[in-house]
Amino acid sequence: MPLTADDPWTLSEAERDWSAALPPPVQHRYRTSRHLLRCRLAACLDLPAEAVPLHSPPGEAPCLAAGYGAVSLSHSRDQVLLAWSPWPIGVDLEWQQRTIAAELLARRFFPPQEWQQLQRRSPAERAALVLESWVRKEAAIKWQRSSLAADLRHWHWCAERQRLEHLLEGWQPPCVCEGRNGWLCAVVGQAAEQAIWD
């Protein structure tokens, strides 16, 4: 959804304080995304937006109080992808036409077996597959509550088998990646294939 909000922002007192310390462009994105997140969660949890038990400092993954499920969000340009689930969840989005140094990224950050699979594809296919893999992996890292630096090279996306796997831990979480209005959107977590897109 676009990062715009017509209503006055619904934020917690802590969110207002945190946003006041941010540079203006980041401040607007933070306030808008947290407002939208609170409004969407209010509908899911049947609570007023201001009562949603959300803890979401800038630069940290948002979380809900125990018993309220899990939440994830991703920003890109003026878009935000929000997700709620009763189980751990991670999401990511990227513009499908984004120019990336696909070969450099894959060679440097992907496991060797994934890079070998990618080399069998044409350059155009390779670029699209690298971006799809990246989006899936970033969503998986949010699901895992880890970081790109710590875990990116341990996630392997096998396009042939349509399987995402953490090579050290053996995790194979459900993973869905869809193109929507020019955006590549990934969801990782239990029941990801049952996601309701709104």
MODELLER restraints for C-alpha pairs under 7 A, 6 or more apart:
rsr = mdl.restraints
at = mdl.atoms
rsr.add(forms.Gaussian(group=physical.xy_distance, feature=features.Distance(at['CA:1:A'], at['CA:79:A']), mean=5.59, stdev=0.5))
rsr.add(forms.Gaussian(group=physical.xy_distance, feature=features.Distance(at['CA:1:A'], at['CA:80:A']), mean=5.64, stdev=0.5))
rsr.add(forms.Gaussian(group=physical.xy_distance, feature=features.Distance(at['CA:1:A'], at['CA:81:A']), mean=6.51, stdev=0.5))
rsr.add(forms.Gaussian(group=physical.xy_distance, feature=features.Distance(at['CA:2:A'], at['CA:78:A']), mean=5.76, stdev=0.5))
rsr.add(forms.Gaussian(group=physical.xy_distance, feature=features.Distance(at['CA:2:A'], at['CA:79:A']), mean=4.51, stdev=0.5))
rsr.add(forms.Gaussian(group=physical.xy_distance, feature=features.Distance(at['CA:2:A'], at['CA:80:A']), mean=6.36, stdev=0.5))
rsr.add(forms.Gaussian(group=physical.xy_distance, feature=features.Distance(at['CA:3:A'], at['CA:32:A']), mean=6.32, stdev=0.5))
rsr.add(forms.Gaussian(group=physical.xy_distance, feature=features.Distance(at['CA:3:A'], at['CA:33:A']), mean=6.62, stdev=0.5))
rsr.add(forms.Gaussian(group=physical.xy_distance, feature=features.Distance(at['CA:3:A'], at['CA:78:A']), mean=5.15, stdev=0.5))
rsr.add(forms.Gaussian(group=physical.xy_distance, feature=features.Distance(at['CA:3:A'], at['CA:79:A']), mean=5.20, stdev=0.5))
rsr.add(forms.Gaussian(group=physical.xy_distance, feature=features.Distance(at['CA:3:A'], at['CA:80:A']), mean=6.10, stdev=0.5))
rsr.add(forms.Gaussian(group=physical.xy_distance, feature=features.Distance(at['CA:4:A'], at['CA:32:A']), mean=6.38, stdev=0.5))
rsr.add(forms.Gaussian(group=physical.xy_distance, feature=features.Distance(at['CA:5:A'], at['CA:32:A']), mean=6.18, stdev=0.5))
rsr.add(forms.Gaussian(group=physical.xy_distance, feature=features.Distance(at['CA:9:A'], at['CA:31:A']), mean=6.87, stdev=0.5))
rsr.add(forms.Gaussian(group=physical.xy_distance, feature=features.Distance(at['CA:9:A'], at['CA:32:A']), mean=6.96, stdev=0.5))
rsr.add(forms.Gaussian(group=physical.xy_distance, feature=features.Distance(at['CA:9:A'], at['CA:35:A']), mean=5.46, stdev=0.5))
rsr.add(forms.Gaussian(group=physical.xy_distance, feature=features.Distance(at['CA:10:A'], at['CA:35:A']), mean=5.17, stdev=0.5))
rsr.add(forms.Gaussian(group=physical.xy_distance, feature=features.Distance(at['CA:10:A'], at['CA:49:A']), mean=6.75, stdev=0.5))
rsr.add(forms.Gaussian(group=physical.xy_distance, feature=features.Distance(at['CA:10:A'], at['CA:50:A']), mean=6.22, stdev=0.5))
rsr.add(forms.Gaussian(group=physical.xy_distance, feature=features.Distance(at['CA:11:A'], at['CA:34:A']), mean=6.91, stdev=0.5))
rsr.add(forms.Gaussian(group=physical.xy_distance, feature=features.Distance(at['CA:11:A'], at['CA:35:A']), mean=6.00, stdev=0.5))
rsr.add(forms.Gaussian(group=physical.xy_distance, feature=features.Distance(at['CA:11:A'], at['CA:50:A']), mean=6.52, stdev=0.5))
rsr.add(forms.Gaussian(group=physical.xy_distance, feature=features.Distance(at['CA:12:A'], at['CA:50:A']), mean=6.50, stdev=0.5))
rsr.add(forms.Gaussian(group=physical.xy_distance, feature=features.Distance(at['CA:15:A'], at['CA:57:A']), mean=6.93, stdev=0.5))
rsr.add(forms.Gaussian(group=physical.xy_distance, feature=features.Distance(at['CA:18:A'], at['CA:57:A']), mean=6.72, stdev=0.5))
rsr.add(forms.Gaussian(group=physical.xy_distance, feature=features.Distance(at['CA:18:A'], at['CA:58:A']), mean=6.97, stdev=0.5))
rsr.add(forms.Gaussian(group=physical.xy_distance, feature=features.Distance(at['CA:19:A'], at['CA:27:A']), mean=5.23, stdev=0.5))
rsr.add(forms.Gaussian(group=physical.xy_distance, feature=features.Distance(at['CA:19:A'], at['CA:30:A']), mean=6.66, stdev=0.5))
rsr.add(forms.Gaussian(group=physical.xy_distance, feature=features.Distance(at['CA:19:A'], at['CA:31:A']), mean=6.64, stdev=0.5))
rsr.add(forms.Gaussian(group=physical.xy_distance, feature=features.Distance(at['CA:20:A'], at['CA:27:A']), mean=6.96, stdev=0.5))
rsr.add(forms.Gaussian(group=physical.xy_distance, feature=features.Distance(at['CA:33:A'], at['CA:80:A']), mean=6.98, stdev=0.5))
rsr.add(forms.Gaussian(group=physical.xy_distance, feature=features.Distance(at['CA:37:A'], at['CA:82:A']), mean=6.68, stdev=0.5))
rsr.add(forms.Gaussian(group=physical.xy_distance, feature=features.Distance(at['CA:38:A'], at['CA:49:A']), mean=5.16, stdev=0.5))
rsr.add(forms.Gaussian(group=physical.xy_distance, feature=features.Distance(at['CA:38:A'], at['CA:52:A']), mean=6.41, stdev=0.5))
rsr.add(forms.Gaussian(group=physical.xy_distance, feature=features.Distance(at['CA:39:A'], at['CA:49:A']), mean=5.23, stdev=0.5))
rsr.add(forms.Gaussian(group=physical.xy_distance, feature=features.Distance(at['CA:41:A'], at['CA:52:A']), mean=6.96, stdev=0.5))
rsr.add(forms.Gaussian(group=physical.xy_distance, feature=features.Distance(at['CA:42:A'], at['CA:48:A']), mean=5.57, stdev=0.5))
rsr.add(forms.Gaussian(group=physical.xy_distance, feature=features.Distance(at['CA:42:A'], at['CA:49:A']), mean=4.86, stdev=0.5))
rsr.add(forms.Gaussian(group=physical.xy_distance, feature=features.Distance(at['CA:42:A'], at['CA:52:A']), mean=6.24, stdev=0.5))
rsr.add(forms.Gaussian(group=physical.xy_distance, feature=features.Distance(at['CA:53:A'], at['CA:64:A']), mean=5.59, stdev=0.5))
rsr.add(forms.Gaussian(group=physical.xy_distance, feature=features.Distance(at['CA:53:A'], at['CA:65:A']), mean=5.56, stdev=0.5))
rsr.add(forms.Gaussian(group=physical.xy_distance, feature=features.Distance(at['CA:54:A'], at['CA:63:A']), mean=5.90, stdev=0.5))
rsr.add(forms.Gaussian(group=physical.xy_distance, feature=features.Distance(at['CA:54:A'], at['CA:64:A']), mean=4.68, stdev=0.5))
rsr.add(forms.Gaussian(group=physical.xy_distance, feature=features.Distance(at['CA:54:A'], at['CA:65:A']), mean=6.69, stdev=0.5))
rsr.add(forms.Gaussian(group=physical.xy_distance, feature=features.Distance(at['CA:55:A'], at['CA:62:A']), mean=5.78, stdev=0.5))
rsr.add(forms.Gaussian(group=physical.xy_distance, feature=features.Distance(at['CA:55:A'], at['CA:63:A']), mean=5.39, stdev=0.5))
rsr.add(forms.Gaussian(group=physical.xy_distance, feature=features.Distance(at['CA:55:A'], at['CA:64:A']), mean=6.13, stdev=0.5))
rsr.add(forms.Gaussian(group=physical.xy_distance, feature=features.Distance(at['CA:56:A'], at['CA:62:A']), mean=4.27, stdev=0.5))
rsr.add(forms.Gaussian(group=physical.xy_distance, feature=features.Distance(at['CA:56:A'], at['CA:63:A']), mean=6.43, stdev=0.5))
rsr.add(forms.Gaussian(group=physical.xy_distance, feature=features.Distance(at['CA:62:A'], at['CA:71:A']), mean=6.59, stdev=0.5))
rsr.add(forms.Gaussian(group=physical.xy_distance, feature=features.Distance(at['CA:62:A'], at['CA:72:A']), mean=6.55, stdev=0.5))
rsr.add(forms.Gaussian(group=physical.xy_distance, feature=features.Distance(at['CA:63:A'], at['CA:70:A']), mean=6.32, stdev=0.5))
rsr.add(forms.Gaussian(group=physical.xy_distance, feature=features.Distance(at['CA:63:A'], at['CA:71:A']), mean=5.98, stdev=0.5))
rsr.add(forms.Gaussian(group=physical.xy_distance, feature=features.Distance(at['CA:64:A'], at['CA:70:A']), mean=6.16, stdev=0.5))
rsr.add(forms.Gaussian(group=physical.xy_distance, feature=features.Distance(at['CA:64:A'], at['CA:71:A']), mean=6.96, stdev=0.5))
rsr.add(forms.Gaussian(group=physical.xy_distance, feature=features.Distance(at['CA:69:A'], at['CA:85:A']), mean=5.65, stdev=0.5))
rsr.add(forms.Gaussian(group=physical.xy_distance, feature=features.Distance(at['CA:69:A'], at['CA:86:A']), mean=4.07, stdev=0.5))
rsr.add(forms.Gaussian(group=physical.xy_distance, feature=features.Distance(at['CA:69:A'], at['CA:87:A']), mean=5.92, stdev=0.5))
rsr.add(forms.Gaussian(group=physical.xy_distance, feature=features.Distance(at['CA:70:A'], at['CA:84:A']), mean=5.68, stdev=0.5))
rsr.add(forms.Gaussian(group=physical.xy_distance, feature=features.Distance(at['CA:70:A'], at['CA:85:A']), mean=5.33, stdev=0.5))
rsr.add(forms.Gaussian(group=physical.xy_distance, feature=features.Distance(at['CA:70:A'], at['CA:86:A']), mean=5.94, stdev=0.5))
rsr.add(forms.Gaussian(group=physical.xy_distance, feature=features.Distance(at['CA:70:A'], at['CA:87:A']), mean=5.88, stdev=0.5))
rsr.add(forms.Gaussian(group=physical.xy_distance, feature=features.Distance(at['CA:70:A'], at['CA:88:A']), mean=5.33, stdev=0.5))
rsr.add(forms.Gaussian(group=physical.xy_distance, feature=features.Distance(at['CA:70:A'], at['CA:89:A']), mean=6.30, stdev=0.5))
rsr.add(forms.Gaussian(group=physical.xy_distance, feature=features.Distance(at['CA:71:A'], at['CA:83:A']), mean=5.53, stdev=0.5))
rsr.add(forms.Gaussian(group=physical.xy_distance, feature=features.Distance(at['CA:71:A'], at['CA:84:A']), mean=4.50, stdev=0.5))
rsr.add(forms.Gaussian(group=physical.xy_distance, feature=features.Distance(at['CA:71:A'], at['CA:85:A']), mean=6.52, stdev=0.5))
rsr.add(forms.Gaussian(group=physical.xy_distance, feature=features.Distance(at['CA:71:A'], at['CA:89:A']), mean=6.47, stdev=0.5))
rsr.add(forms.Gaussian(group=physical.xy_distance, feature=features.Distance(at['CA:72:A'], at['CA:82:A']), mean=5.95, stdev=0.5))
rsr.add(forms.Gaussian(group=physical.xy_distance, feature=features.Distance(at['CA:72:A'], at['CA:83:A']), mean=5.24, stdev=0.5))
rsr.add(forms.Gaussian(group=physical.xy_distance, feature=features.Distance(at['CA:72:A'], at['CA:84:A']), mean=6.68, stdev=0.5))
rsr.add(forms.Gaussian(group=physical.xy_distance, feature=features.Distance(at['CA:72:A'], at['CA:89:A']), mean=6.32, stdev=0.5))
rsr.add(forms.Gaussian(group=physical.xy_distance, feature=features.Distance(at['CA:72:A'], at['CA:90:A']), mean=5.34, stdev=0.5))
rsr.add(forms.Gaussian(group=physical.xy_distance, feature=features.Distance(at['CA:72:A'], at['CA:91:A']), mean=5.95, stdev=0.5))
rsr.add(forms.Gaussian(group=physical.xy_distance, feature=features.Distance(at['CA:73:A'], at['CA:80:A']), mean=6.86, stdev=0.5))
rsr.add(forms.Gaussian(group=physical.xy_distance, feature=features.Distance(at['CA:73:A'], at['CA:81:A']), mean=5.44, stdev=0.5))
rsr.add(forms.Gaussian(group=physical.xy_distance, feature=features.Distance(at['CA:73:A'], at['CA:82:A']), mean=4.52, stdev=0.5))
rsr.add(forms.Gaussian(group=physical.xy_distance, feature=features.Distance(at['CA:73:A'], at['CA:83:A']), mean=6.30, stdev=0.5))
rsr.add(forms.Gaussian(group=physical.xy_distance, feature=features.Distance(at['CA:73:A'], at['CA:91:A']), mean=6.09, stdev=0.5))
rsr.add(forms.Gaussian(group=physical.xy_distance, feature=features.Distance(at['CA:74:A'], at['CA:80:A']), mean=5.54, stdev=0.5))
rsr.add(forms.Gaussian(group=physical.xy_distance, feature=features.Distance(at['CA:74:A'], at['CA:81:A']), mean=5.17, stdev=0.5))
rsr.add(forms.Gaussian(group=physical.xy_distance, feature=features.Distance(at['CA:74:A'], at['CA:82:A']), mean=6.77, stdev=0.5))
rsr.add(forms.Gaussian(group=physical.xy_distance, feature=features.Distance(at['CA:74:A'], at['CA:91:A']), mean=6.31, stdev=0.5))
rsr.add(forms.Gaussian(group=physical.xy_distance, feature=features.Distance(at['CA:74:A'], at['CA:92:A']), mean=5.13, stdev=0.5))
rsr.add(forms.Gaussian(group=physical.xy_distance, feature=features.Distance(at['CA:74:A'], at['CA:93:A']), mean=6.24, stdev=0.5))
rsr.add(forms.Gaussian(group=physical.xy_distance, feature=features.Distance(at['CA:75:A'], at['CA:81:A']), mean=6.62, stdev=0.5))
rsr.add(forms.Gaussian(group=physical.xy_distance, feature=features.Distance(at['CA:76:A'], at['CA:93:A']), mean=6.71, stdev=0.5))
rsr.add(forms.Gaussian(group=physical.xy_distance, feature=features.Distance(at['CA:76:A'], at['CA:94:A']), mean=6.19, stdev=0.5))
rsr.add(forms.Gaussian(group=physical.xy_distance, feature=features.Distance(at['CA:81:A'], at['CA:93:A']), mean=6.73, stdev=0.5))
rsr.add(forms.Gaussian(group=physical.xy_distance, feature=features.Distance(at['CA:83:A'], at['CA:91:A']), mean=6.94, stdev=0.5))
rsr.add(forms.Gaussian(group=physical.xy_distance, feature=features.Distance(at['CA:87:A'], at['CA:190:A']), mean=6.50, stdev=0.5))
rsr.add(forms.Gaussian(group=physical.xy_distance, feature=features.Distance(at['CA:88:A'], at['CA:143:A']), mean=5.79, stdev=0.5))
rsr.add(forms.Gaussian(group=physical.xy_distance, feature=features.Distance(at['CA:88:A'], at['CA:189:A']), mean=6.09, stdev=0.5))
rsr.add(forms.Gaussian(group=physical.xy_distance, feature=features.Distance(at['CA:89:A'], at['CA:143:A']), mean=4.65, stdev=0.5))
rsr.add(forms.Gaussian(group=physical.xy_distance, feature=features.Distance(at['CA:89:A'], at['CA:188:A']), mean=5.76, stdev=0.5))
rsr.add(forms.Gaussian(group=physical.xy_distance, feature=features.Distance(at['CA:89:A'], at['CA:189:A']), mean=4.75, stdev=0.5))
rsr.add(forms.Gaussian(group=physical.xy_distance, feature=features.Distance(at['CA:90:A'], at['CA:139:A']), mean=4.52, stdev=0.5))
rsr.add(forms.Gaussian(group=physical.xy_distance, feature=features.Distance(at['CA:90:A'], at['CA:140:A']), mean=5.86, stdev=0.5))
rsr.add(forms.Gaussian(group=physical.xy_distance, feature=features.Distance(at['CA:90:A'], at['CA:142:A']), mean=4.61, stdev=0.5))
rsr.add(forms.Gaussian(group=physical.xy_distance, feature=features.Distance(at['CA:90:A'], at['CA:143:A']), mean=4.02, stdev=0.5))
rsr.add(forms.Gaussian(group=physical.xy_distance, feature=features.Distance(at['CA:90:A'], at['CA:187:A']), mean=5.79, stdev=0.5))
rsr.add(forms.Gaussian(group=physical.xy_distance, feature=features.Distance(at['CA:90:A'], at['CA:188:A']), mean=5.18, stdev=0.5))
rsr.add(forms.Gaussian(group=physical.xy_distance, feature=features.Distance(at['CA:90:A'], at['CA:189:A']), mean=6.63, stdev=0.5))
rsr.add(forms.Gaussian(group=physical.xy_distance, feature=features.Distance(at['CA:91:A'], at['CA:139:A']), mean=4.31, stdev=0.5))
rsr.add(forms.Gaussian(group=physical.xy_distance, feature=features.Distance(at['CA:91:A'], at['CA:142:A']), mean=6.89, stdev=0.5))
rsr.add(forms.Gaussian(group=physical.xy_distance, feature=features.Distance(at['CA:91:A'], at['CA:186:A']), mean=5.43, stdev=0.5))
rsr.add(forms.Gaussian(group=physical.xy_distance, feature=features.Distance(at['CA:91:A'], at['CA:187:A']), mean=4.60, stdev=0.5))
rsr.add(forms.Gaussian(group=physical.xy_distance, feature=features.Distance(at['CA:91:A'], at['CA:188:A']), mean=6.41, stdev=0.5))
rsr.add(forms.Gaussian(group=physical.xy_distance, feature=features.Distance(at['CA:92:A'], at['CA:135:A']), mean=5.63, stdev=0.5))
rsr.add(forms.Gaussian(group=physical.xy_distance, feature=features.Distance(at['CA:92:A'], at['CA:138:A']), mean=6.16, stdev=0.5))
rsr.add(forms.Gaussian(group=physical.xy_distance, feature=features.Distance(at['CA:92:A'], at['CA:139:A']), mean=4.96, stdev=0.5))
rsr.add(forms.Gaussian(group=physical.xy_distance, feature=features.Distance(at['CA:92:A'], at['CA:185:A']), mean=5.85, stdev=0.5))
rsr.add(forms.Gaussian(group=physical.xy_distance, feature=features.Distance(at['CA:92:A'], at['CA:186:A']), mean=5.30, stdev=0.5))
rsr.add(forms.Gaussian(group=physical.xy_distance, feature=features.Distance(at['CA:92:A'], at['CA:187:A']), mean=6.92, stdev=0.5))
rsr.add(forms.Gaussian(group=physical.xy_distance, feature=features.Distance(at['CA:93:A'], at['CA:135:A']), mean=6.31, stdev=0.5))
rsr.add(forms.Gaussian(group=physical.xy_distance, feature=features.Distance(at['CA:93:A'], at['CA:183:A']), mean=6.52, stdev=0.5))
rsr.add(forms.Gaussian(group=physical.xy_distance, feature=features.Distance(at['CA:93:A'], at['CA:184:A']), mean=5.39, stdev=0.5))
rsr.add(forms.Gaussian(group=physical.xy_distance, feature=features.Distance(at['CA:93:A'], at['CA:185:A']), mean=4.45, stdev=0.5))
rsr.add(forms.Gaussian(group=physical.xy_distance, feature=features.Distance(at['CA:93:A'], at['CA:186:A']), mean=6.36, stdev=0.5))
rsr.add(forms.Gaussian(group=physical.xy_distance, feature=features.Distance(at['CA:94:A'], at['CA:135:A']), mean=6.95, stdev=0.5))
rsr.add(forms.Gaussian(group=physical.xy_distance, feature=features.Distance(at['CA:94:A'], at['CA:183:A']), mean=5.71, stdev=0.5))
rsr.add(forms.Gaussian(group=physical.xy_distance, feature=features.Distance(at['CA:94:A'], at['CA:184:A']), mean=5.32, stdev=0.5))
rsr.add(forms.Gaussian(group=physical.xy_distance, feature=features.Distance(at['CA:94:A'], at['CA:185:A']), mean=6.87, stdev=0.5))
rsr.add(forms.Gaussian(group=physical.xy_distance, feature=features.Distance(at['CA:95:A'], at['CA:182:A']), mean=6.21, stdev=0.5))
rsr.add(forms.Gaussian(group=physical.xy_distance, feature=features.Distance(at['CA:95:A'], at['CA:183:A']), mean=4.59, stdev=0.5))
rsr.add(forms.Gaussian(group=physical.xy_distance, feature=features.Distance(at['CA:95:A'], at['CA:184:A']), mean=6.15, stdev=0.5))
rsr.add(forms.Gaussian(group=physical.xy_distance, feature=features.Distance(at['CA:96:A'], at['CA:182:A']), mean=5.64, stdev=0.5))
rsr.add(forms.Gaussian(group=physical.xy_distance, feature=features.Distance(at['CA:96:A'], at['CA:183:A']), mean=5.23, stdev=0.5))
rsr.add(forms.Gaussian(group=physical.xy_distance, feature=features.Distance(at['CA:96:A'], at['CA:184:A']), mean=5.62, stdev=0.5))
rsr.add(forms.Gaussian(group=physical.xy_distance, feature=features.Distance(at['CA:102:A'], at['CA:127:A']), mean=5.12, stdev=0.5))
rsr.add(forms.Gaussian(group=physical.xy_distance, feature=features.Distance(at['CA:102:A'], at['CA:130:A']), mean=5.89, stdev=0.5))
rsr.add(forms.Gaussian(group=physical.xy_distance, feature=features.Distance(at['CA:106:A'], at['CA:115:A']), mean=5.96, stdev=0.5))
rsr.add(forms.Gaussian(group=physical.xy_distance, feature=features.Distance(at['CA:106:A'], at['CA:130:A']), mean=6.67, stdev=0.5))
rsr.add(forms.Gaussian(group=physical.xy_distance, feature=features.Distance(at['CA:107:A'], at['CA:115:A']), mean=6.14, stdev=0.5))
rsr.add(forms.Gaussian(group=physical.xy_distance, feature=features.Distance(at['CA:109:A'], at['CA:152:A']), mean=6.61, stdev=0.5))
rsr.add(forms.Gaussian(group=physical.xy_distance, feature=features.Distance(at['CA:109:A'], at['CA:153:A']), mean=5.21, stdev=0.5))
rsr.add(forms.Gaussian(group=physical.xy_distance, feature=features.Distance(at['CA:110:A'], at['CA:153:A']), mean=5.05, stdev=0.5))
rsr.add(forms.Gaussian(group=physical.xy_distance, feature=features.Distance(at['CA:111:A'], at['CA:153:A']), mean=5.53, stdev=0.5))
rsr.add(forms.Gaussian(group=physical.xy_distance, feature=features.Distance(at['CA:111:A'], at['CA:154:A']), mean=6.64, stdev=0.5))
rsr.add(forms.Gaussian(group=physical.xy_distance, feature=features.Distance(at['CA:111:A'], at['CA:156:A']), mean=6.40, stdev=0.5))
rsr.add(forms.Gaussian(group=physical.xy_distance, feature=features.Distance(at['CA:114:A'], at['CA:156:A']), mean=6.38, stdev=0.5))
rsr.add(forms.Gaussian(group=physical.xy_distance, feature=features.Distance(at['CA:114:A'], at['CA:157:A']), mean=6.94, stdev=0.5))
rsr.add(forms.Gaussian(group=physical.xy_distance, feature=features.Distance(at['CA:114:A'], at['CA:158:A']), mean=6.80, stdev=0.5))
rsr.add(forms.Gaussian(group=physical.xy_distance, feature=features.Distance(at['CA:118:A'], at['CA:126:A']), mean=5.86, stdev=0.5))
rsr.add(forms.Gaussian(group=physical.xy_distance, feature=features.Distance(at['CA:133:A'], at['CA:157:A']), mean=5.84, stdev=0.5))
rsr.add(forms.Gaussian(group=physical.xy_distance, feature=features.Distance(at['CA:135:A'], at['CA:186:A']), mean=6.00, stdev=0.5))
rsr.add(forms.Gaussian(group=physical.xy_distance, feature=features.Distance(at['CA:136:A'], at['CA:177:A']), mean=6.83, stdev=0.5))
rsr.add(forms.Gaussian(group=physical.xy_distance, feature=features.Distance(at['CA:136:A'], at['CA:186:A']), mean=5.41, stdev=0.5))
rsr.add(forms.Gaussian(group=physical.xy_distance, feature=features.Distance(at['CA:137:A'], at['CA:152:A']), mean=6.77, stdev=0.5))
rsr.add(forms.Gaussian(group=physical.xy_distance, feature=features.Distance(at['CA:137:A'], at['CA:155:A']), mean=6.34, stdev=0.5))
rsr.add(forms.Gaussian(group=physical.xy_distance, feature=features.Distance(at['CA:139:A'], at['CA:186:A']), mean=6.22, stdev=0.5))
rsr.add(forms.Gaussian(group=physical.xy_distance, feature=features.Distance(at['CA:139:A'], at['CA:187:A']), mean=6.08, stdev=0.5))
rsr.add(forms.Gaussian(group=physical.xy_distance, feature=features.Distance(at['CA:139:A'], at['CA:188:A']), mean=5.80, stdev=0.5))
rsr.add(forms.Gaussian(group=physical.xy_distance, feature=features.Distance(at['CA:140:A'], at['CA:188:A']), mean=5.54, stdev=0.5))
rsr.add(forms.Gaussian(group=physical.xy_distance, feature=features.Distance(at['CA:141:A'], at['CA:147:A']), mean=6.10, stdev=0.5))
rsr.add(forms.Gaussian(group=physical.xy_distance, feature=features.Distance(at['CA:141:A'], at['CA:148:A']), mean=6.75, stdev=0.5))
rsr.add(forms.Gaussian(group=physical.xy_distance, feature=features.Distance(at['CA:143:A'], at['CA:188:A']), mean=6.35, stdev=0.5))
rsr.add(forms.Gaussian(group=physical.xy_distance, feature=features.Distance(at['CA:143:A'], at['CA:189:A']), mean=6.50, stdev=0.5))
rsr.add(forms.Gaussian(group=physical.xy_distance, feature=features.Distance(at['CA:154:A'], at['CA:166:A']), mean=5.55, stdev=0.5))
rsr.add(forms.Gaussian(group=physical.xy_distance, feature=features.Distance(at['CA:154:A'], at['CA:167:A']), mean=5.30, stdev=0.5))
rsr.add(forms.Gaussian(group=physical.xy_distance, feature=features.Distance(at['CA:154:A'], at['CA:168:A']), mean=6.50, stdev=0.5))
rsr.add(forms.Gaussian(group=physical.xy_distance, feature=features.Distance(at['CA:155:A'], at['CA:165:A']), mean=5.69, stdev=0.5))
rsr.add(forms.Gaussian(group=physical.xy_distance, feature=features.Distance(at['CA:155:A'], at['CA:166:A']), mean=4.50, stdev=0.5))
rsr.add(forms.Gaussian(group=physical.xy_distance, feature=features.Distance(at['CA:155:A'], at['CA:167:A']), mean=6.12, stdev=0.5))
rsr.add(forms.Gaussian(group=physical.xy_distance, feature=features.Distance(at['CA:156:A'], at['CA:164:A']), mean=5.75, stdev=0.5))
rsr.add(forms.Gaussian(group=physical.xy_distance, feature=features.Distance(at['CA:156:A'], at['CA:165:A']), mean=5.25, stdev=0.5))
rsr.add(forms.Gaussian(group=physical.xy_distance, feature=features.Distance(at['CA:156:A'], at['CA:166:A']), mean=6.26, stdev=0.5))
rsr.add(forms.Gaussian(group=physical.xy_distance, feature=features.Distance(at['CA:156:A'], at['CA:167:A']), mean=6.82, stdev=0.5))
rsr.add(forms.Gaussian(group=physical.xy_distance, feature=features.Distance(at['CA:157:A'], at['CA:163:A']), mean=5.91, stdev=0.5))
rsr.add(forms.Gaussian(group=physical.xy_distance, feature=features.Distance(at['CA:157:A'], at['CA:164:A']), mean=4.54, stdev=0.5))
rsr.add(forms.Gaussian(group=physical.xy_distance, feature=features.Distance(at['CA:157:A'], at['CA:165:A']), mean=6.54, stdev=0.5))
rsr.add(forms.Gaussian(group=physical.xy_distance, feature=features.Distance(at['CA:158:A'], at['CA:164:A']), mean=6.36, stdev=0.5))
rsr.add(forms.Gaussian(group=physical.xy_distance, feature=features.Distance(at['CA:164:A'], at['CA:172:A']), mean=5.58, stdev=0.5))
rsr.add(forms.Gaussian(group=physical.xy_distance, feature=features.Distance(at['CA:164:A'], at['CA:173:A']), mean=6.80, stdev=0.5))
rsr.add(forms.Gaussian(group=physical.xy_distance, feature=features.Distance(at['CA:164:A'], at['CA:175:A']), mean=6.98, stdev=0.5))
rsr.add(forms.Gaussian(group=physical.xy_distance, feature=features.Distance(at['CA:165:A'], at['CA:171:A']), mean=5.53, stdev=0.5))
rsr.add(forms.Gaussian(group=physical.xy_distance, feature=features.Distance(at['CA:165:A'], at['CA:172:A']), mean=4.57, stdev=0.5))
rsr.add(forms.Gaussian(group=physical.xy_distance, feature=features.Distance(at['CA:166:A'], at['CA:172:A']), mean=6.66, stdev=0.5))
rsr.add(forms.Gaussian(group=physical.xy_distance, feature=features.Distance(at['CA:173:A'], at['CA:188:A']), mean=6.46, stdev=0.5))
rsr.add(forms.Gaussian(group=physical.xy_distance, feature=features.Distance(at['CA:173:A'], at['CA:189:A']), mean=5.69, stdev=0.5))
rsr.add(forms.Gaussian(group=physical.xy_distance, feature=features.Distance(at['CA:173:A'], at['CA:190:A']), mean=6.84, stdev=0.5))
rsr.add(forms.Gaussian(group=physical.xy_distance, feature=features.Distance(at['CA:174:A'], at['CA:188:A']), mean=5.77, stdev=0.5))
rsr.add(forms.Gaussian(group=physical.xy_distance, feature=features.Distance(at['CA:174:A'], at['CA:189:A']), mean=5.43, stdev=0.5))
rsr.add(forms.Gaussian(group=physical.xy_distance, feature=features.Distance(at['CA:174:A'], at['CA:190:A']), mean=5.92, stdev=0.5))
rsr.add(forms.Gaussian(group=physical.xy_distance, feature=features.Distance(at['CA:174:A'], at['CA:191:A']), mean=6.84, stdev=0.5))
rsr.add(forms.Gaussian(group=physical.xy_distance, feature=features.Distance(at['CA:174:A'], at['CA:192:A']), mean=5.85, stdev=0.5))
rsr.add(forms.Gaussian(group=physical.xy_distance, feature=features.Distance(at['CA:175:A'], at['CA:187:A']), mean=5.75, stdev=0.5))
rsr.add(forms.Gaussian(group=physical.xy_distance, feature=features.Distance(at['CA:175:A'], at['CA:188:A']), mean=4.46, stdev=0.5))
rsr.add(forms.Gaussian(group=physical.xy_distance, feature=features.Distance(at['CA:175:A'], at['CA:189:A']), mean=6.57, stdev=0.5))
rsr.add(forms.Gaussian(group=physical.xy_distance, feature=features.Distance(at['CA:175:A'], at['CA:192:A']), mean=5.98, stdev=0.5))
rsr.add(forms.Gaussian(group=physical.xy_distance, feature=features.Distance(at['CA:176:A'], at['CA:186:A']), mean=5.57, stdev=0.5))
rsr.add(forms.Gaussian(group=physical.xy_distance, feature=features.Distance(at['CA:176:A'], at['CA:187:A']), mean=5.30, stdev=0.5))
rsr.add(forms.Gaussian(group=physical.xy_distance, feature=features.Distance(at['CA:176:A'], at['CA:188:A']), mean=6.56, stdev=0.5))
rsr.add(forms.Gaussian(group=physical.xy_distance, feature=features.Distance(at['CA:176:A'], at['CA:192:A']), mean=6.17, stdev=0.5))
rsr.add(forms.Gaussian(group=physical.xy_distance, feature=features.Distance(at['CA:176:A'], at['CA:193:A']), mean=5.96, stdev=0.5))
rsr.add(forms.Gaussian(group=physical.xy_distance, feature=features.Distance(at['CA:177:A'], at['CA:184:A']), mean=6.81, stdev=0.5))
rsr.add(forms.Gaussian(group=physical.xy_distance, feature=features.Distance(at['CA:177:A'], at['CA:185:A']), mean=5.47, stdev=0.5))
rsr.add(forms.Gaussian(group=physical.xy_distance, feature=features.Distance(at['CA:177:A'], at['CA:186:A']), mean=4.18, stdev=0.5))
rsr.add(forms.Gaussian(group=physical.xy_distance, feature=features.Distance(at['CA:177:A'], at['CA:187:A']), mean=6.46, stdev=0.5))
rsr.add(forms.Gaussian(group=physical.xy_distance, feature=features.Distance(at['CA:178:A'], at['CA:184:A']), mean=5.74, stdev=0.5))
rsr.add(forms.Gaussian(group=physical.xy_distance, feature=features.Distance(at['CA:178:A'], at['CA:185:A']), mean=5.31, stdev=0.5))
rsr.add(forms.Gaussian(group=physical.xy_distance, feature=features.Distance(at['CA:178:A'], at['CA:186:A']), mean=6.49, stdev=0.5))
rsr.add(forms.Gaussian(group=physical.xy_distance, feature=features.Distance(at['CA:179:A'], at['CA:185:A']), mean=6.20, stdev=0.5))
